[in-house]
Amino acid sequence: MSNILQLETPKLLKSLNKSEIKDVYYKAIELDSIKYETSISDIIFLNNSSISINGSEVKITDNAYVDLLNVCKLSESADSSFKKIIKHEKTYNLLNNLKKEFVNNSGDFNVVLYGNSNTKSIVKIKKRKKVEYIDNEKFLEFSFDIINKHNLQIIDFKVDS
C-alpha cells in the first residue's frame, strides 16, 4: 500500500467568471483568425447578421455586430430601441447615418475585422490602435539624452549595416 502513487488535490480551485472566459475566447480569436483591416467609413450596416465592406456583403456574428456598434459609440439599447420604433430596413439606414456623423465628428479610423475561415463570417471587430514609430534621429536624440543625463561613457558606438 505504501507504493501506491498518491496524487495531491489542488489546494485552491478557481472558478472563472464570465469576463475571464470572454477574455480568453477573444485572445484565441485574435491568434487564430483571418485579419482584415479597413476604414470604418467602408463598412455599411445591412442588418444584424451582415455588413457591406466596399460593396461586398459579409456575414457577422452577434458579438461582432455589438463590437461594431461599440466602435461607433452606439449602444445595444439604442439599437434595440430603434428596431422597436422604426421599420427594420430604416433602422440600418439610421445606424449608417449615425456612423457617418460619428466619423465626421471624430475623424476616420481603421478597424480590424477578425474572420473565422470555417463559418466564413466576421467574429470580432476592434478599433485599430494607433502606433507611433520613432525615427532614427529621435532615437539618437533620446539615447544621447540618457547618456548625458546619467554621465555614461561610450566606449564603442558604431552601427553595423
C-alpha positions in Angstrom: 0.0 0.0 0.0 2.9 2.4 0.6 3.9 2.0 -3.1 0.7 3.4 -4.3 1.1 6.8 -6.1 -0.9 9.4 -4.2 -1.9 12.5 -6.1 -2.3 15.7 -4.3 -5.5 17.5 -4.6 -5.3 21.1 -5.7 -5.3 23.4 -2.7 -7.2 26.1 -4.4 -9.8 25.7 -7.1 -10.6 28.9 -9.0 -13.9 29.4 -10.8 -13.7 31.5 -13.9 -16.1 34.4 -14.2 -17.8 35.4 -17.4 -15.3 38.2 -18.3 -12.3 36.0 -17.8 -13.8 33.4 -20.2 -14.6 36.1 -22.6 -11.1 37.5 -22.5 -9.6 34.0 -23.2 -12.1 33.5 -26.0 -11.2 36.8 -27.7 -7.4 36.2 -27.3 -7.9 32.8 -29.0 -9.8 34.5 -31.8 -7.1 37.1 -32.3 -4.4 34.5 -32.5 -6.3 32.0 -34.8 -8.2 34.0 -37.3 -8.1 35.9 -40.6 -7.5 39.6 -40.0 -8.6 42.3 -42.4 -8.1 46.0 -41.8 -10.3 48.6 -43.3 -11.6 52.1 -42.7 -14.7 52.4 -40.6 -16.2 54.5 -43.4 -16.0 51.5 -45.7 -18.4 49.5 -43.5 -22.2 49.7 -44.0 -24.7 48.1 -41.7 -27.1 45.8 -43.8 -28.7 44.0 -40.9 -27.7 42.5 -37.6 -26.1 39.5 -39.3 -24.3 41.1 -42.3 -22.4 44.2 -43.3 -21.1 45.5 -46.5 -17.4 46.2 -47.0 -16.5 48.1 -50.2 -19.7 46.7 -51.8 -19.2 43.0 -50.7 -21.7 41.5 -48.3 -20.1 39.7 -45.3 -21.8 37.7 -42.6 -21.1 38.8 -39.0 -21.8 37.1 -35.6 -23.9 38.8 -32.9 -20.8 39.6 -30.9 -19.2 41.2 -34.0 -22.4 43.3 -34.5 -22.2 44.5 -30.9 -18.5 45.2 -31.4 -19.3 47.4 -34.4 -21.9 49.3 -32.5 -19.4 49.9 -29.7 -16.7 51.0 -32.1 -19.2 53.6 -33.5 -20.1 54.6 -29.9 -23.6 53.3 -30.3 -25.2 51.3 -27.5 -27.1 48.0 -27.8 -30.1 49.5 -26.0 -30.3 52.3 -28.6 -30.1 49.8 -31.4 -33.0 47.7 -29.9 -35.0 50.9 -29.3 -34.5 51.9 -32.9 -35.7 48.5 -34.1 -38.9 48.8 -32.0 -39.7 52.3 -33.2 -38.6 52.3 -36.8 -39.2 49.8 -39.6 -36.5 47.2 -39.9 -34.8 48.5 -43.1 -34.8 52.1 -42.0 -33.1 51.1 -38.7 -29.9 50.3 -40.6 -30.1 53.5 -42.6 -30.3 55.4 -39.4 -27.3 53.4 -37.9 -25.3 54.2 -41.1 -26.2 57.9 -40.9 -25.2 57.9 -37.2 -21.9 56.2 -38.0 -21.3 58.7 -40.8 -21.9 61.6 -38.3 -19.6 59.9 -35.8 -16.8 59.7 -38.4 -17.4 63.3 -39.5 -17.1 64.5 -35.9 -14.3 62.3 -34.6 -12.3 61.6 -37.8 -11.9 58.4 -39.8 -10.1 55.5 -38.3 -9.3 51.9 -39.2 -10.8 48.8 -37.6 -9.5 45.2 -37.6 -12.0 42.6 -38.6 -11.4 39.0 -37.3 -12.8 36.4 -39.6 -13.5 32.7 -39.0 -12.5 30.6 -42.0 -14.8 27.8 -41.0 -18.0 29.8 -40.7 -16.9 32.4 -43.3 -18.0 35.3 -41.0 -16.6 38.1 -39.0 -16.4 37.1 -35.4 -14.9 40.2 -33.8 -14.3 43.9 -34.7 -11.8 46.1 -32.9 -10.6 49.6 -33.4 -7.1 49.6 -34.6 -4.7 51.1 -32.1 -2.6 53.9 -33.4 1.1 53.1 -33.2 3.6 55.9 -33.5 7.0 54.8 -34.6 10.3 56.5 -33.7 12.6 57.6 -36.4 16.4 57.2 -36.3 17.0 60.9 -35.4 14.6 60.8 -32.5 16.2 57.5 -31.3 19.7 59.0 -31.3 18.5 62.2 -29.5 16.8 60.0 -26.9 19.9 57.8 -26.5 22.2 60.8 -26.1 19.9 62.4 -23.6 20.0 59.3 -21.4 23.8 59.0 -21.8 24.3 62.7 -20.9 21.8 62.6 -18.0 23.4 59.7 -16.3 27.1 60.6 -17.2 27.6 57.4 -19.1 30.7 56.8 -21.2 30.6 55.5 -24.7 33.3 53.0 -25.4 32.3 51.8 -28.8 29.4 53.4 -30.6 29.1 52.0 -34.2 26.3 50.6 -36.4 26.8 47.5 -38.4 24.9 47.5 -41.7 
